[in-house]
Amino acid sequence: MTTVSGDFELTIDELRAVAAFAAESAQEVLPVFEAASPGDPRPRAAIDAAWEFVNGARRSIRQRVTSMDAHRAAKEASTEAARLAAQAAGDAASAAYLHPIAKSHQVGHILRAAASAARIGELTAGDDAEVGRARIEQARLRATPTVVAVLSRYPQAPTGKNRVAQLMSSLDASLRAENHGR
């Protein structure tokens, strides 16, 4: 089994599990971006690249390039929800390259797509925080034991003032609490 080393080791199978978790979240909100920016294929290409890796392809420049392209699309998005959807797609593609270094910002590569999807849910429901909490709970339930085990190797998510950071911290805390019960 191939591993990536740093402060700890990550197997390719673990990276695939993390990428699948991020890609599921990004796939769910891709229509939000595509409705706002019809004809812009960059976020879809990033999600496709993530799924290729998840489904057994080797990590390649394709995940890196499509991730950067999706993040560029986010900068050009006309709404906050569309921006977050494109960022989630970029995060899904870049999850293949999660670094095994014990830095809290790495947690974003695991959880930010799910937090962004939760925020998009809030925005599309008239900024309803209850919708965000429900989406975070859905993400918690969707996280596999492998995703939780990988997350537990990193420091807690950085706290932030924006809503996506708050949602990410909430998801992080709930997954870590669940891991203690296993």
Residue pairs with C-beta under 8 A, 6 or more apart in sequence:
1 11
1 12
1 13
2 11
2 12
3 9
3 10
3 11
3 12
4 10
4 11
4 12
4 15
4 99
4 100
5 100
6 99
6 100
6 101
7 100
7 101
7 102
8 100
8 102
8 153
9 100
10 98
10 100
10 150
10 153
12 59
13 146
14 146
14 149
14 150
15 53
15 59
15 95
15 96
15 98
16 53
16 54
16 96
17 144
17 146
17 147
17 150
18 95
18 98
18 109
18 110
18 146
18 147
18 150
19 50
19 53
19 54
19 92
19 95
19 96
20 54
20 144
21 95
21 110
21 113
21 114
21 142
21 143
21 144
21 147
22 50
22 88
22 91
22 92
22 95
22 109
22 110
22 112
22 113
22 114
23 47
23 50
23 51
23 54
23 92
23 95
23 113
24 142
25 88
25 92
25 113
25 114
25 116
25 117
25 139
26 43
26 46
26 47
26 50
26 85
26 88
26 89
26 91
26 92
26 113
26 117
27 47
27 92
28 117
29 81
29 84
29 85
29 88
29 116
29 117
29 120
30 43
30 44
30 47
30 85
30 89
32 81
32 82
32 84
32 85
32 120
32 124
33 40
33 43
33 73
33 77
33 82
33 85
33 86
33 89
34 40
34 43
34 44
35 82
36 77
36 78
36 79
36 81
36 82
37 73
37 76
37 77
37 78
37 82
37 86
40 73
40 76
42 66
42 69
42 70
42 72
42 73
42 86
42 89
43 70
43 73
43 74
43 85
43 86
43 88
43 89
43 90
44 89
45 66
45 69
45 70
46 63
46 66
46 67
46 69
46 70
46 89
46 90
46 92
46 93
47 89
47 92
47 93
48 66
49 62
49 63
49 66
49 67
49 93
50 63
50 89
50 92
50 93
50 95
50 96
52 62
53 59
53 60
53 63
53 96
59 96
59 97
63 93
63 94
63 96
63 97
64 93
64 94
64 97
66 90
66 93
67 90
67 91
67 92
67 93
67 94
68 90
69 90
70 86
70 87
70 89
70 90
70 93
71 86
71 87
71 90
73 86
73 89
74 82
74 83
74 84
74 86
74 87
74 90
75 83
77 83
77 85
77 86
80 123
81 119
81 120
81 123
81 124
84 116
84 117
84 119
84 120
84 123
84 164
85 116
85 120
87 112
87 113
87 116
88 112
88 113
88 116
88 117
89 113
91 108
91 109
91 112
91 113
91 116
92 113
94 109
95 109
95 110
95 113
97 109
98 106
98 109
98 110
98 150
99 106
99 109
100 153
102 153
102 154
102 155
103 154
103 155
104 154
104 155
104 156
104 157
104 158
105 158
106 154
107 151
107 154
107 155
107 156
107 157
107 158
107 168
107 172
108 157
108 158
108 168
110 147
110 150
110 151
110 154
111 139
111 151
111 157
111 168
111 171
111 172
111 175
112 164
112 168
114 135
114 136
114 139
114 168
114 171
115 136
115 139
115 164
115 165
115 167
115 168
115 171
116 164
117 135
117 139
118 131
118 132
118 133
118 135
118 136
118 139
118 167
118 171
119 132
119 163
119 164
119 167
121 131
121 132
121 134
121 135
122 128
122 129
122 131
122 132
122 135
122 163
124 131
125 131
132 163
132 167
133 170
136 167
136 170
136 171
136 174
137 174
139 171
140 171
140 174
140 175
140 178
143 151
143 175
145 182
147 175
148 175
148 176
148 178
148 179
148 182
149 179
151 172
151 175
151 176
151 179
152 176
152 179
156 169
156 172
156 173
156 176
157 165
157 168
157 169
157 171
157 172
158 165
158 169
159 165
159 166
159 169
160 166
160 168
160 169
